[in-house]
Amino acid sequence: MKNKFVWILVAFAALVVLLAVGLTLNPREVPSPLVGKPAPAFHLPRLGAEGQTFGPEEMRGQVWMLNVWASWCVSCRQEHPLLVQLGKQRIVPIVGLNYKEVRGDGGIDTRKMPLEQENALARERAARWLQDHGDPYTLSVLDLDGRVGIDYGVYGVPETYVIDKAGIIRFKQIGPVTPEVLEKKIIPLIAELNK
């Protein structure tokens, strides 16, 4: 009888320790299996450059950031002034990945919408949002159906990746970039990767 009680007490103590450790973790710091691996390849249409596409291989030889955003994303508004400021400083090229601009909104049924109409609406909404809030991006691309976002393991918008000169993902920020993350993690990492 005593042994049974001891085992229950040990199991309970182990559970408490696991819960206590879990409570100290930052939910925004979800480990990404892509950090340390090559950035997934894609070719997407550029925003504001009809008929032109962009792929990550065009950034080879440069450290750059990929920022996943959408006009309907409330948290994107929170980080956007920091990105505009960073863009003006020209510390690093920032590529915007406009994620599910129309489909992610939830207010429009795209199942009955022709792809050309969705593309035109996405371009209009994204361009207007950047015009109204500032455009920190070297360029932006349109991920209408979210397939590239899936390849990058996007949980939701915004998300930001730092990619090195060889095309390897070195950092992933889930959620809005904050002044603290920018100053303590992203900018020092960019400086180190540029050496």
C-alpha positions, 0 to 999 in steps of 0.5 A: 500500500505504501509503495502505491502511494509513493508512486502516485506521489512521484508521478504527481511531482513529475507532472508538476515539474513538467507544468512548471517548466512549460509555464516558463516557456514563451509561446511565441518561441515555437521552434521551427524545423526550418531554422538551419535549413535552406529557404523553400524555393518559390516563384510568385508574382510581384506586387506592383510589377505586373508580369514579373515574379520573384524567387528566393534565389534572387537574393543569394549573396545577401542577408535578407528578411522575409516578412509574411503579412496581409492587410486583414492582419491586425497584428501586422499593423502592430509591427508595421511601423517598426518595419517601415523604420527598418526599411528606411535604415536600409540595414537589410532588404525586406521582402514581403510575402502577402499571405492569402490577401483575399482568402484569409480575410474570411469576409469573401467567398472565393470559391465562386470568384475567378482567379483573375478577379481574386488576383486583381482584388488582392493586388488592389487591397495590398497596394492600398494598405502599403500606400496608407501605412508605408511600404518597408519592402524592397518588394512584395509577392502575392501568395494568393492560396497560401501554398508558399506559407505552408512550405515555410511553416507559417502558423499565422501572420505576421511571421518573419524570417532572417535568411543568410547569404547562402539561402539558409533560414537563420531565424524565425519570429512568430507573431509581430516583431517587437522593438526588443526582438528587433534590437536584441535578436534580429539586428545583431544576427543580421550584423553577424551574418553580414561579416 
